């Protein structure tokens, strides 16, 4: 019960501060298993994606997040583990004891959808999108039957600038593109270039 109350409070606050609205131009908001992959500019990114999902989809969708951030402190651990049921990944190769792709694949095997950020870290540059890490490719190769849906989050970096404690009220948008799958025989570099291009095509001003 506390987790459900916290979830309602967080999603309500996100809608109030950002006025976020989803754009499902690329696919319908059906409660089917998917891997949502999005651009990453703020710790609030997965909150916005999770917020705009229909309630049935939200209940089955788990964000992939860094254990170094969401595993620290009682409040973060409660929000990450109990509210969002986050799939926590150790991002330090020197300390991790499990393969991140295997951890994500196990969540898919349980029937859940995932929200992940293939840039691997928050984009603090002037570039619209950082190069993709290889994890998205390896996950797609391990579970080729699951659709990958590009998701562009607009304006959240201005709502939650780095170092600020309180959000700045600004309108945000979340655009969902057409589902993709790894093609038979498709090489890693070609796949990552194709998925990155699909995500960039959703950005404002990209000519959608």
DAKA-V201577 format. One record per backbone hydrogen bond with DSSP energy under -1.0 kcal/mol. NH is the residue of the N-H (numbers start at 1). CO is the residue of the C=O. If there is no record, write none. Layout:
NH:CO, NH:CO
//
This chain:
5:1, 6:2, 7:3, 8:4, 9:5, 10:6, 11:7, 12:8, 13:9, 14:10, 15:11, 16:12, 17:13, 18:14, 19:15, 23:174, 26:176, 30:28, 32:30, 35:147, 36:114, 37:149, 38:116, 39:151, 45:42, 48:44, 49:45, 50:46, 51:47, 52:48, 58:54, 59:55, 60:57, 61:58, 62:113, 64:115, 65:87, 67:89, 70:66, 71:67, 72:69, 77:73, 78:74, 79:75, 80:76, 81:77, 82:78, 83:78, 84:79, 86:80, 87:63, 89:65, 95:92, 96:92, 103:99, 104:100, 105:101, 106:102, 107:103, 108:104, 109:105, 110:106, 111:108, 112:107, 113:60, 114:34, 115:62, 116:36, 120:117, 123:40, 133:118, 138:134, 139:135, 140:136, 141:137, 142:138, 143:139, 146:143, 148:180, 149:35, 151:37, 152:175, 154:173, 158:155, 159:155, 160:156, 164:161, 168:159, 172:18, 173:154, 174:21, 175:152, 176:23, 177:150, 180:148, 186:183, 191:187, 192:188, 193:189, 194:190, 195:191, 196:192, 197:193, 198:194, 199:195, 200:196, 201:197, 202:199, 203:200, 206:203
//
